[in-house]
Amino acid sequence: MLNQLSLKTKLIGGFLILIILSVISGAISVSGIKSLKESTDFLTDRLTTSNLAQELSFYGIKLYQNQADMIINENLDTVKIYEKTMENFDSIKEKLKEKMDTAEEKEWINEIHKNDSELDVLFHSKITEEVKHKLENLIQQYDDKSDELIGALEEKADKIIASVNEELNDALSKSNDEILNERIRQLIAVSNLKYWSIKLYQNQADLIINQNMDSIKTFEESSMKKNEYLELSRKAVDTEEEKTWLKEIEKLDAEFHAQFKEKIVPEVSRILEKRIQKYDGESDELISELDVNIQKIITSLQSEAEEALSNFNSVSTKVREQVLVFIVCGTLFGLFVGIFLSRSISNAITTVSSALKLGSEQVTNASGQIAQTSQSMAEGASEQASSLEEISSSLEEMSSMTKQNAENANQANIIASDAKSASEDGNIAMKKMADAITEIKNSSDATAKIIKTIDEIAFQTNLLALNAAVEAARAGEAGKGFAVVAEEVRNLAQRSAEAAKNTSALIEQSQKNSDNGVKVTSEVAGILTKITESTNKVSNLIGEVSQATREQAQGIDQINTAVAQMDKVTQSNASSSEESASASEELSGQAIELHELVNVLVSVVDGDKSNNSHSYDENFNHSSYKPGEIRSVPKNKINYVPRENKNKQLQKNTLKVSDKKRIIKSNAIVNLDESDFKEF
């Protein structure tokens, strides 16, 4: 089935299959590259997301760092830094949230959001407030206030003591024991009131300084003692001033007690609660939970990245294997197609070259026969020319005799007898001449048939060479060497056809001249017959000798004219015969050269054993050739070469087989353009 396909179909089919394999290989490569790109994109996305998670973890630690800076340095300006860090944290968190694609990752990012919210509330609502509270230093303010209250109380107590001392001194001066004892009790009561009031401040200071909550109990005990002496002091004072001072002491004491219970004790309790440490601990827990969830996300993303990397490596290996398999298959199939096509082309060219070799041998044999025939024609033409020269000489003698006959009328009878004899001889000679001319005509006819056969052989050789050139051109690089050989075969065939055409034209002219010679010979024969009749009657018509002599002279003139024409025709025939012989020899040489070119073609097909390289014309256009079409060359495209230029043209265009590189353009001999090939 493959043998029925044309070379064009085989080539197109082979290349189509190779193209299909290339397309399949390319599709597999594109698909693999697409898979690799997807794996790479996913891997890049996971790694980028993992970096986001790492950055989120960094900002989580940064949040705690900002918080610690505020706690340690008690600098509220750190709040702005914390909020800026929180903005970055939230921004990265939202980006990371968009990248979460599993339920666990979404749950972890939600936990991070929850921890973040709790951490933000803890920082702003508790830690920041606690630092602000600490920066207010209320305990110092309260202590300063207590100092003022105790100082005022001590001042009022000193006034009462001074007043009681005056009264005591007055009682001493009056030696009133009852009043003296009363004043002493008053002095002791007020002095103890002052003491226990100061003792209360001592207890308060102990609470503040040592942050000992047991000081509260001591404060209460001291307060009870102070109240006892306050009650005694109420009974002891008896003047309005002393009562006023005591009321002020009571007021100051009440304010001092209120501050202690409502402010100092709660403040110390707050200090003892260590709220900042507590909130910092809670913050540590939230940061730890947040970091744990972030690390879970990082671990998940890294796991997905490792899986994507593994998938990338797997797809990459698979794509390489598939591409390698298709490359190997494509290479093997390409080798198979190349071997198959080269064998198909070489087999076809071998067949054609064998046929050309056989045809060239036949052309060589035929050209040899033509050369022999042409040589024979040349010899016959030479003999005919010699005969005509003899006839011309005889006619001159007849003319002389006619003149003598006019001058020697007395010898007319003798001359008439001689004329009769001469006319009979002339009649016989004319018959011989007629036979010779007939033979020349027959030879010309035979030569015309041979030349026609040569022309047909050259035409068929031209067609065969043209078709071979077209087939070689369609074979591409493999047929370039054969193309130039086929072109030269065609050129030689065309030159043979041209030579045959010229020879045929000359032979046709020779035939016409031969016919004319036969006609003239017939006329001469008629004249000679008349001469014979006149000679027979000469004895009876002696009186008419003068008239007959004149008529004879006219006849002789006509004969001279006819013979001159015959001589021209004969010379032309001789020249044509020589040209035919020369053309035949040239045709024989071209046939030998054609045989040598066919041998070159055979060496191209079977291998150039002599290492001779032959150039060819690559500009020949074969695009319009159709397989199986018989093509002819238009006659008007054949360049006629005149005889005087033929040898130069032949010497210029003849291919020398021994030359290693010689390019002969096809249009140097046969001028064919694109329109002719389309018509072909």
C-alpha positions as CSV (number, residue, x, y, z in Angstrom):
1,M,0.0,0.0,0.0
2,L,2.9,2.4,0.8
3,N,4.4,1.7,-2.6
4,Q,1.2,3.2,-4.2
5,L,1.7,6.5,-2.5
6,S,3.5,9.3,-4.3
7,L,6.8,10.7,-3.0
8,K,5.1,13.9,-2.1
9,T,2.5,12.0,0.0
10,K,5.3,10.0,1.7
11,L,7.3,13.1,2.5
12,I,4.3,15.1,3.7
13,G,3.0,12.1,5.7
14,G,6.4,11.5,7.3
15,F,6.8,15.1,8.3
16,L,3.2,15.3,9.5
17,I,3.8,12.4,11.8
18,L,7.0,14.0,13.1
19,I,5.1,17.3,13.6
20,I,2.3,15.4,15.4
21,L,4.9,13.8,17.7
22,S,6.4,17.2,18.3
23,V,3.0,18.7,19.0
24,I,2.2,15.8,21.4
25,S,5.6,16.2,23.1
26,G,5.1,20.0,23.3
27,A,1.6,19.4,24.7
28,I,3.0,17.1,27.3
29,S,5.7,19.6,28.1
30,V,3.2,22.4,28.3
31,S,0.9,20.3,30.5
32,G,3.9,19.4,32.7
33,I,5.0,23.0,32.8
34,K,1.5,24.0,33.8
35,S,1.5,21.4,36.6
36,L,5.0,22.6,37.6
37,K,3.7,26.1,37.6
38,E,0.7,25.2,39.8
39,S,3.0,23.3,42.2
40,T,5.5,26.2,42.2
41,D,2.7,28.8,42.7
42,F,1.3,26.7,45.5
43,L,4.8,26.2,47.0
44,T,5.5,29.9,46.7
45,D,2.1,30.7,48.2
46,R,2.7,28.4,51.2
47,L,6.2,29.7,51.7
48,T,5.0,33.3,51.5
49,T,2.2,32.6,53.9
50,S,4.6,30.8,56.2
51,N,6.8,34.0,56.1
52,L,3.6,36.0,57.0
53,A,3.0,33.7,59.9
54,Q,6.6,34.1,61.0
55,E,6.2,37.8,60.8
56,L,3.0,37.6,62.7
57,S,4.8,35.7,65.4
58,F,7.5,38.4,65.5
59,Y,4.9,41.1,65.9
60,G,3.3,39.1,68.7
61,I,6.6,39.1,70.6
62,K,7.0,42.7,69.7
63,L,3.6,43.5,71.4
64,Y,4.8,41.9,74.6
65,Q,8.1,43.8,74.3
66,N,6.3,47.1,74.0
67,Q,4.1,46.2,77.0
68,A,7.2,45.2,79.0
69,D,8.9,48.5,78.1
70,M,5.9,50.5,79.4
71,I,5.7,48.4,82.6
72,I,9.4,48.6,83.3
73,N,10.0,52.2,82.3
74,E,6.5,53.4,83.3
75,N,6.4,55.4,80.1
76,L,2.9,56.0,78.6
77,D,4.4,57.0,75.3
78,T,5.0,53.4,74.7
79,V,1.2,53.0,74.2
80,K,1.5,54.6,70.7
81,I,4.4,52.2,69.8
82,Y,2.2,49.3,71.1
83,E,-0.7,50.5,69.0
84,K,1.5,50.8,65.9
85,T,2.8,47.3,66.4
86,M,-0.8,46.1,66.9
87,E,-1.8,47.7,63.6
88,N,1.0,45.8,61.8
89,F,-0.1,42.7,63.7
90,D,-3.7,43.0,62.6
91,S,-2.8,43.8,59.0
92,I,-0.6,40.7,58.7
93,K,-3.3,38.7,60.6
94,E,-5.9,39.7,58.0
95,K,-3.6,38.8,55.1
96,L,-2.8,35.5,56.8
97,K,-6.5,34.9,57.3
98,E,-7.2,35.1,53.6
99,K,-4.6,32.4,53.0
100,M,-6.0,29.9,55.3
101,D,-7.6,27.0,53.4
102,T,-8.2,24.2,55.9
103,A,-10.6,24.0,58.8
104,E,-7.8,23.7,61.3
105,E,-5.9,26.7,60.0
106,K,-9.1,28.7,60.1
107,E,-9.7,27.6,63.6
108,W,-6.2,28.5,64.6
109,I,-6.4,32.0,63.0
110,N,-9.7,32.5,64.8
111,E,-8.0,31.6,68.1
112,I,-5.2,34.0,67.3
113,H,-7.8,36.7,66.7
114,K,-9.4,35.9,70.0
115,N,-6.1,36.0,71.8
116,D,-5.2,39.2,70.1
117,S,-8.5,40.9,71.2
118,E,-8.1,39.7,74.8
119,L,-4.5,40.9,74.8
120,D,-5.5,44.3,73.4
121,V,-8.3,44.6,76.1
122,L,-5.8,43.5,78.8
123,F,-3.2,46.1,77.7
124,H,-5.5,49.1,77.4
125,S,-8.1,48.4,80.1
126,K,-5.8,46.9,82.8
127,I,-2.1,47.2,82.3
128,T,-2.1,50.7,80.9
129,E,-4.6,51.9,83.6
130,E,-2.5,50.2,86.3
131,V,0.7,51.9,85.0
132,K,-1.2,55.2,84.9
133,H,-2.4,54.6,88.5
134,K,1.1,53.8,89.5
135,L,2.4,56.9,87.9
136,E,-0.1,59.0,89.9
137,N,1.7,57.8,93.1
138,L,-1.4,58.1,95.2
139,I,0.2,56.5,98.3
140,Q,2.6,59.3,98.4
141,Q,-0.2,61.8,98.2
142,Y,-2.1,60.0,100.9
143,D,1.0,59.9,103.1
144,D,1.6,63.6,102.6
145,K,-2.0,64.3,103.5
146,S,-1.6,62.1,106.6
147,D,1.5,64.2,107.5
148,E,-0.6,67.3,107.2
149,L,-3.4,65.9,109.3
150,I,-1.1,64.5,112.0
151,G,0.8,67.8,112.0
152,A,-2.4,69.8,112.5
153,L,-3.6,67.3,115.1
154,E,-0.3,67.5,116.9
155,E,-0.5,71.3,116.8
156,K,-4.0,71.4,118.3
157,A,-2.9,68.8,121.0
158,D,0.1,71.0,121.8
159,K,-2.2,74.0,122.3
160,I,-4.4,72.0,124.7
161,I,-1.3,70.7,126.5
162,A,0.0,74.2,126.8
163,S,-3.4,75.4,128.1
164,V,-3.5,72.5,130.6
165,N,0.1,73.3,131.6
166,E,-0.9,76.8,132.3
167,E,-3.8,75.6,134.4
168,L,-1.5,73.1,136.1
169,N,1.0,75.9,136.9
170,D,-1.9,78.0,138.2
171,A,-3.0,75.2,140.4
172,L,0.5,74.7,141.6
173,S,0.7,78.3,142.5
174,K,-2.6,78.1,144.4
175,S,-1.6,74.8,146.0
176,N,-5.0,73.4,145.1
177,D,-4.5,69.7,145.1
178,E,-7.8,68.7,143.7
179,I,-7.4,71.1,140.8
180,L,-3.8,70.0,140.5
181,N,-4.7,66.4,140.2
182,E,-7.4,67.2,137.7
183,R,-5.0,69.2,135.6
184,I,-2.4,66.4,135.8
185,R,-5.0,63.9,134.5
186,Q,-6.0,66.3,131.8
187,L,-2.4,66.8,130.8
188,I,-1.8,63.1,130.8
189,A,-5.0,62.4,128.7
190,V,-4.1,65.0,126.1
191,S,-0.5,63.9,126.0
192,N,-1.5,60.3,125.5
193,L,-4.0,61.5,122.8
194,K,-1.2,63.1,121.0
195,Y,1.0,60.1,121.4
196,W,-1.5,57.6,120.1
197,S,-2.4,59.9,117.3
198,I,1.2,59.9,116.3
199,K,1.3,56.2,116.9
200,L,-1.5,55.8,114.4
201,Y,0.7,57.5,111.8
202,Q,3.5,55.2,112.7
203,N,1.2,52.2,112.1
204,Q,0.1,53.7,108.8
205,A,3.7,54.3,107.8
206,D,4.5,50.7,108.7
207,L,1.7,49.6,106.5
208,I,2.8,51.8,103.6
209,I,6.5,51.1,103.9
210,N,6.5,47.5,104.8
211,Q,3.2,46.7,103.1
212,N,2.3,44.6,106.1
213,M,-1.4,44.1,106.4
214,D,-0.9,43.3,110.1
215,S,-0.3,46.9,110.6
216,I,-4.0,47.5,110.1
217,K,-4.7,45.5,113.3
218,T,-2.0,47.4,115.1
219,F,-3.6,50.6,113.7
220,E,-7.0,49.6,115.1
221,E,-5.5,48.8,118.5
222,S,-3.7,52.2,118.5
223,S,-7.0,53.8,117.4
224,M,-8.8,52.2,120.4
225,K,-6.1,53.6,122.7
226,K,-6.4,56.9,121.1
227,N,-10.2,56.8,121.4
228,E,-9.8,56.1,125.1
229,Y,-7.6,59.1,125.6
230,L,-9.8,61.1,123.3
231,E,-12.7,60.4,125.6
232,L,-10.6,61.3,128.6
233,S,-9.6,64.5,126.8
234,R,-13.2,65.4,126.3
235,K,-13.8,65.2,130.0
236,A,-10.6,67.0,130.8
237,V,-11.0,70.1,128.7
238,D,-13.1,72.7,130.4
239,T,-12.5,75.9,128.5
240,E,-14.1,76.8,125.2
241,E,-10.8,77.1,123.5
242,E,-9.7,73.7,124.6
243,K,-13.0,72.3,123.6
244,T,-12.7,73.9,120.2
245,W,-9.2,72.5,119.8
246,L,-10.3,69.1,120.8
247,K,-13.2,69.2,118.3
248,E,-10.7,70.1,115.6
249,I,-8.5,67.2,116.8
250,E,-11.5,64.9,116.6
251,K,-12.2,66.2,113.1
252,L,-8.6,65.7,112.0
253,D,-8.6,62.3,113.6
254,A,-11.8,61.3,111.8
255,E,-10.4,62.5,108.5
256,F,-7.1,60.7,109.2
257,H,-9.1,57.5,110.0
258,A,-11.2,57.9,106.9
259,Q,-8.2,58.4,104.6
260,F,-6.5,55.4,106.2
261,K,-9.5,53.1,105.7
262,E,-10.8,54.4,102.4
263,K,-7.6,55.2,100.6
264,I,-4.4,54.1,102.2
265,V,-5.6,50.6,103.1
266,P,-7.2,50.0,99.6
267,E,-4.1,51.4,97.9
268,V,-1.8,49.3,99.9
269,S,-4.1,46.3,99.2
270,R,-3.9,47.2,95.5
271,I,-0.1,47.3,95.7
272,L,-0.1,44.1,97.5
273,E,-2.3,42.5,94.9
274,K,0.5,43.2,92.3
275,R,-1.9,43.7,89.6
276,I,0.7,44.6,87.0
277,Q,2.5,41.3,87.7
278,K,-0.9,39.5,87.5
279,Y,-1.8,41.2,84.2
280,D,1.6,40.6,82.9
281,G,1.2,36.9,83.7
282,E,-2.1,36.9,81.9
283,S,-0.5,38.6,79.0
284,D,2.2,36.0,79.0
285,E,-0.4,33.3,78.8
286,L,-2.2,35.0,75.9
287,I,1.1,35.6,74.1
288,S,2.0,31.9,74.6
289,E,-1.4,30.7,73.3
290,L,-1.1,33.2,70.4
291,D,2.4,32.0,69.5
292,V,1.3,28.3,69.8
293,N,-1.5,28.9,67.3
294,I,0.9,30.8,65.0
295,Q,3.4,27.9,65.3
296,K,0.7,25.5,64.4
297,I,-0.1,27.5,61.3
298,I,3.6,27.7,60.4
299,T,4.0,24.0,60.9
300,S,0.9,23.4,58.7
301,L,2.1,25.7,56.0
302,Q,5.6,24.2,56.0
303,S,4.0,20.8,55.8
304,E,1.9,21.9,52.8
305,A,5.1,23.5,51.3
306,E,7.0,20.3,51.7
307,E,4.1,18.4,50.1
308,A,4.1,20.9,47.2
309,L,7.8,20.5,46.9
310,S,7.5,16.8,46.8
311,N,4.7,17.1,44.2
312,F,6.9,19.5,42.2
313,N,9.7,17.0,42.2
314,S,7.4,14.2,41.2
315,V,5.8,16.2,38.4
316,S,9.2,17.4,37.2
317,T,10.5,13.8,37.1
318,K,7.4,12.7,35.3
319,V,7.6,15.5,32.7
320,R,11.3,14.7,32.1
321,E,10.6,11.0,31.6
322,Q,7.6,11.7,29.2
323,V,9.6,14.3,27.2
324,L,12.6,11.9,27.1
325,V,10.4,9.0,25.9
326,F,8.8,11.1,23.1
327,I,12.2,12.5,22.1
328,V,13.5,8.9,21.8
329,C,10.4,7.8,19.9
330,G,10.5,10.8,17.7
331,T,14.2,10.2,16.9
332,L,13.7,6.6,16.1
333,F,10.6,7.3,14.0
334,G,12.5,10.1,12.2
335,L,15.3,7.7,11.4
336,F,12.8,5.2,10.2
337,V,11.0,7.8,8.0
338,G,14.4,9.0,6.7
339,I,15.6,5.5,5.8
340,F,12.2,4.6,4.2
341,L,12.1,7.8,2.1
342,S,15.7,7.6,1.1
343,R,15.2,4.0,0.0
344,S,12.0,5.0,-1.9
345,I,13.8,7.8,-3.7
346,S,17.0,5.9,-4.4
347,N,15.0,2.9,-5.8
348,A,13.0,5.3,-8.1
349,I,16.2,7.1,-9.3
350,T,17.9,3.7,-9.8
351,T,15.1,2.6,-12.1
352,V,15.1,5.9,-14.0
353,S,18.9,5.8,-14.4
354,S,18.8,2.3,-15.6
355,A,16.2,3.2,-18.2
356,L,18.2,6.3,-19.2
357,K,21.4,4.2,-19.5
358,L,19.6,1.7,-21.8
359,G,18.1,4.6,-23.9
360,S,21.5,6.3,-24.1
361,E,23.0,3.1,-25.5
362,Q,20.2,2.9,-28.1
363,V,20.8,6.5,-29.0
364,T,24.5,5.9,-29.4
365,N,23.9,2.9,-31.7
366,A,21.3,4.9,-33.7
367,S,23.7,7.9,-34.0
368,G,26.4,5.6,-35.3
369,Q,24.0,4.3,-38.0
370,I,23.0,7.8,-38.9
371,A,26.7,8.8,-39.2
372,Q,27.3,5.9,-41.6
373,T,24.3,6.8,-43.7
374,S,25.3,10.4,-43.8
375,Q,28.7,9.4,-44.9
376,S,27.2,7.4,-47.7
377,M,25.1,10.3,-48.7
378,A,28.1,12.5,-48.8
379,E,30.0,10.1,-51.1
380,G,26.9,9.8,-53.4
381,A,26.6,13.5,-53.6
382,S,30.3,13.8,-54.5
383,E,29.8,11.2,-57.3
384,Q,26.7,13.0,-58.5
385,A,28.7,16.3,-58.7
386,S,31.4,14.5,-60.7
387,S,28.8,13.2,-63.1
388,L,27.3,16.6,-63.6
389,E,30.7,18.0,-64.4
390,E,31.1,15.4,-67.1
391,I,27.6,16.3,-68.4
392,S,28.6,19.9,-68.4
393,S,31.7,19.1,-70.4
394,S,29.7,17.0,-72.8
395,L,27.3,19.8,-73.3
396,E,30.1,22.2,-74.0
397,E,31.3,19.8,-76.7
398,M,27.8,19.6,-78.1
399,S,27.7,23.4,-78.2
400,S,31.0,23.4,-80.1
401,M,29.7,20.8,-82.5
402,T,26.6,22.8,-83.1
403,K,28.7,25.7,-84.1
404,Q,30.8,23.5,-86.3
405,N,27.6,22.1,-87.8
406,A,26.5,25.6,-88.8
407,E,29.9,26.2,-90.3
408,N,30.2,22.8,-91.9
409,A,26.7,22.4,-93.4
410,N,28.3,20.3,-96.1
411,Q,29.2,17.7,-93.6
412,A,25.7,17.8,-92.0
413,N,25.0,14.2,-92.8
414,I,28.1,13.0,-91.1
415,I,27.6,15.4,-88.2
416,A,23.9,14.4,-88.1
417,S,25.0,10.8,-87.8
418,D,27.4,11.8,-85.1
419,A,24.7,13.9,-83.5
420,K,22.4,10.9,-83.6
421,S,25.0,8.8,-82.0
422,A,25.8,11.5,-79.5
423,S,22.1,12.0,-78.8
424,E,21.6,8.4,-78.2
425,D,24.6,8.4,-75.9
426,G,23.2,11.5,-74.2
427,N,19.9,9.8,-73.9
428,I,21.6,6.9,-72.2
429,A,23.6,9.2,-70.0
430,M,20.4,11.1,-69.1
431,K,18.7,7.8,-68.1
432,K,21.7,7.1,-65.9
433,M,21.6,10.6,-64.5
434,A,17.8,10.2,-63.9
435,D,18.5,6.9,-62.2
436,A,21.3,8.5,-60.1
437,I,19.0,11.4,-59.2
438,T,16.2,8.9,-58.3
439,E,18.7,7.1,-56.1
440,I,19.7,10.4,-54.5
441,K,16.0,11.1,-53.9
442,N,15.5,7.6,-52.4
443,S,18.5,8.1,-50.2
444,S,17.2,11.5,-49.1
445,D,13.8,10.0,-48.3
446,A,15.5,7.2,-46.2
447,T,17.7,9.8,-44.5
448,A,14.6,11.9,-43.8
449,K,13.0,8.9,-42.1
450,I,16.1,8.3,-40.1
451,I,16.3,11.9,-39.1
452,K,12.6,11.8,-38.1
453,T,13.4,8.8,-36.0
454,I,16.3,10.7,-34.4
455,D,14.0,13.6,-33.8
456,E,11.4,11.4,-32.1
457,I,14.1,9.7,-30.0
458,A,15.4,13.2,-29.0
459,F,11.9,14.3,-28.2
460,Q,11.2,11.3,-26.0
461,T,14.6,11.7,-24.4
462,N,13.8,15.3,-23.7
463,L,10.4,14.4,-22.1
464,L,12.1,11.6,-20.1
465,A,14.8,14.0,-18.9
466,L,12.3,16.7,-18.1
467,N,10.2,14.4,-16.0
468,A,13.3,13.0,-14.3
469,A,14.4,16.6,-13.5
470,V,11.0,17.4,-12.0
471,E,11.0,14.2,-10.0
472,A,14.5,14.9,-8.8
473,A,13.5,18.4,-7.8
474,R,10.6,17.1,-5.8
475,A,13.0,14.8,-4.1
476,G,14.8,17.8,-2.5
477,E,18.4,17.5,-1.5
478,A,18.6,13.8,-2.4
479,G,17.8,14.5,-6.0
480,K,19.9,17.6,-6.7
481,G,22.7,15.7,-8.3
482,F,20.3,13.7,-10.4
483,A,18.5,17.0,-11.4
484,V,21.6,18.5,-13.1
485,V,22.3,15.2,-14.9
486,A,18.7,15.0,-16.1
487,E,18.9,18.6,-17.2
488,E,22.0,17.9,-19.2
489,V,20.4,14.9,-20.8
490,R,17.5,17.0,-21.7
491,N,19.8,19.7,-23.1
492,L,21.6,17.1,-25.2
493,A,18.3,15.7,-26.4
494,Q,17.2,19.1,-27.4
495,R,20.4,19.8,-29.2
496,S,20.0,16.4,-31.0
497,A,16.5,17.4,-31.9
498,E,17.7,20.7,-33.2
499,A,20.5,19.0,-35.3
500,A,18.0,16.5,-36.6
501,K,15.7,19.3,-37.5
502,N,18.4,21.2,-39.4
503,T,19.4,18.0,-41.1
504,S,15.8,17.3,-41.9
505,A,15.4,20.7,-43.4
506,L,18.5,20.2,-45.5
507,I,17.3,16.8,-46.7
508,E,13.9,18.2,-47.5
509,Q,15.7,20.9,-49.6
510,S,17.8,18.1,-51.2
511,Q,14.6,16.2,-52.0
512,K,13.1,19.3,-53.6
513,N,16.3,19.8,-55.6
514,S,16.2,16.1,-56.5
515,D,12.7,16.4,-57.8
516,N,13.7,19.5,-59.7
517,G,16.6,17.5,-61.1
518,V,14.3,14.7,-62.2
519,K,12.1,17.2,-63.9
520,V,15.0,18.9,-65.6
521,T,16.3,15.5,-66.6
522,S,12.9,14.6,-68.1
523,E,13.1,17.8,-70.0
524,V,16.6,17.1,-71.2
525,A,15.5,13.6,-72.2
526,G,12.7,15.1,-74.2
527,I,15.1,17.5,-75.9
528,L,17.5,14.6,-76.6
529,T,14.6,12.7,-78.1
530,K,13.8,15.6,-80.3
531,I,17.5,15.8,-81.2
532,T,17.4,12.1,-82.1
533,E,14.3,12.6,-84.2
534,S,15.9,15.6,-85.9
535,T,19.0,13.6,-86.6
536,N,17.0,10.9,-88.2
537,K,15.3,13.4,-90.4
538,V,18.5,15.4,-91.1
539,S,19.2,13.5,-94.3
540,N,15.7,14.2,-95.5
541,L,15.5,17.7,-94.2
542,I,19.0,19.0,-95.1
543,G,17.3,22.1,-96.4
544,E,16.1,22.8,-93.0
545,V,19.6,22.4,-91.5
546,S,19.9,26.1,-90.7
547,Q,16.6,26.2,-89.0
548,A,17.2,23.0,-87.1
549,T,20.7,24.2,-86.3
550,R,19.2,27.4,-84.7
551,E,16.6,25.3,-82.9
552,Q,19.4,23.0,-81.8
553,A,21.4,26.0,-80.6
554,Q,18.5,27.2,-78.6
555,G,18.0,23.7,-77.2
556,I,21.7,23.6,-76.3
557,D,21.3,26.9,-74.5
558,Q,18.4,25.5,-72.5
559,I,20.4,22.4,-71.8
560,N,23.3,24.6,-70.6
561,T,20.9,26.5,-68.3
562,A,19.4,23.3,-67.0
563,V,22.8,21.7,-66.4
564,A,23.9,24.8,-64.6
565,Q,20.9,24.5,-62.4
566,M,21.6,20.9,-61.9
567,D,25.1,21.7,-61.0
568,K,23.9,24.2,-58.4
569,V,21.4,21.6,-57.0
570,T,24.1,19.0,-57.0
571,Q,26.5,21.3,-55.2
572,S,23.8,22.1,-52.7
573,N,23.1,18.5,-52.2
574,A,26.8,17.8,-51.7
575,S,26.9,20.7,-49.2
576,S,23.8,19.4,-47.5
577,S,25.3,15.9,-47.4
578,E,28.4,17.2,-45.8
579,E,26.4,19.1,-43.3
580,S,24.3,16.0,-42.6
581,A,27.5,14.0,-42.1
582,S,28.8,16.6,-39.8
583,A,25.6,16.7,-37.9
584,S,25.6,13.0,-37.7
585,E,29.1,13.0,-36.3
586,E,28.0,15.6,-33.9
587,L,24.9,13.6,-32.9
588,S,27.2,10.6,-32.5
589,G,29.4,12.6,-30.2
590,Q,26.5,13.9,-28.3
591,A,25.1,10.4,-27.9
592,I,28.5,9.3,-26.5
593,E,28.4,12.3,-24.2
594,L,24.8,11.4,-23.2
595,H,26.0,7.9,-22.4
596,E,28.7,9.4,-20.2
597,L,26.2,11.6,-18.5
598,V,24.0,8.6,-17.8
599,N,27.0,6.9,-16.3
600,V,27.5,9.9,-14.1
601,L,23.8,9.6,-13.1
602,V,24.3,5.9,-12.3
603,S,27.4,6.9,-10.2
604,V,25.3,9.5,-8.4
605,V,22.6,6.8,-7.6
606,D,25.0,3.9,-6.9
607,G,27.8,6.0,-5.4
608,D,30.5,8.0,-7.1
609,K,33.3,5.5,-7.1
610,S,35.7,7.9,-8.9
611,N,35.1,10.7,-6.2
612,N,34.0,13.1,-8.9
613,S,31.6,15.7,-7.8
614,H,29.1,17.3,-10.2
615,S,27.5,20.6,-9.7
616,Y,23.9,21.3,-10.7
617,D,21.6,24.3,-11.1
618,E,19.4,24.8,-8.1
619,N,17.4,27.6,-9.7
620,F,15.2,25.3,-11.8
621,N,11.5,25.7,-11.0
622,H,9.6,22.4,-10.6
623,S,6.6,23.7,-8.8
624,S,4.2,23.2,-11.7
625,Y,5.0,19.6,-12.4
626,K,2.2,17.0,-11.9
627,P,3.2,13.3,-11.4
628,G,2.5,11.2,-14.5
629,E,2.0,14.1,-16.9
630,I,3.7,13.9,-20.3
631,R,5.3,17.2,-21.1
632,S,6.4,18.7,-24.4
633,V,8.7,21.5,-25.3
634,P,7.3,24.3,-27.5
635,K,9.2,24.6,-30.7
636,N,9.4,28.3,-30.5
637,K,11.4,27.9,-27.3
638,I,14.2,26.0,-28.9
639,N,17.2,28.2,-29.8
640,Y,18.2,27.8,-33.4
641,V,22.0,27.8,-33.8
642,P,23.3,28.8,-37.2
643,R,26.0,26.6,-38.7
644,E,28.7,29.2,-38.5
645,N,28.0,29.6,-34.8
646,K,27.2,25.9,-34.1
647,N,30.7,24.8,-33.3
648,K,31.3,27.6,-30.9
649,Q,27.9,27.1,-29.2
650,L,28.5,23.4,-29.0
651,Q,32.0,23.9,-27.6
652,K,30.5,26.4,-25.1
653,N,27.6,24.2,-23.9
654,T,29.1,20.8,-24.0
655,L,29.5,19.2,-20.5
656,K,32.9,17.7,-19.8
657,V,32.5,14.7,-17.6
658,S,36.1,15.0,-16.4
659,D,35.4,18.5,-14.9
660,K,34.9,18.3,-11.2
661,K,32.6,21.4,-10.9
662,R,30.9,22.8,-14.0
663,I,27.4,24.4,-13.8
664,I,25.4,24.5,-17.1
665,K,22.3,26.7,-17.0
666,S,19.3,25.0,-18.5
667,N,18.1,28.2,-20.2
668,A,21.5,28.4,-22.1
669,I,20.0,25.8,-24.5
670,V,16.3,25.6,-23.8
671,N,14.6,28.8,-22.7
672,L,11.6,27.8,-20.7
673,D,9.8,30.2,-18.4
674,E,7.1,29.7,-15.7
675,S,4.2,29.9,-18.1
676,D,5.7,27.1,-20.2
677,F,5.9,24.9,-17.2
678,K,2.3,25.7,-16.2
679,E,1.2,24.8,-19.8
680,F,3.3,21.6,-19.4
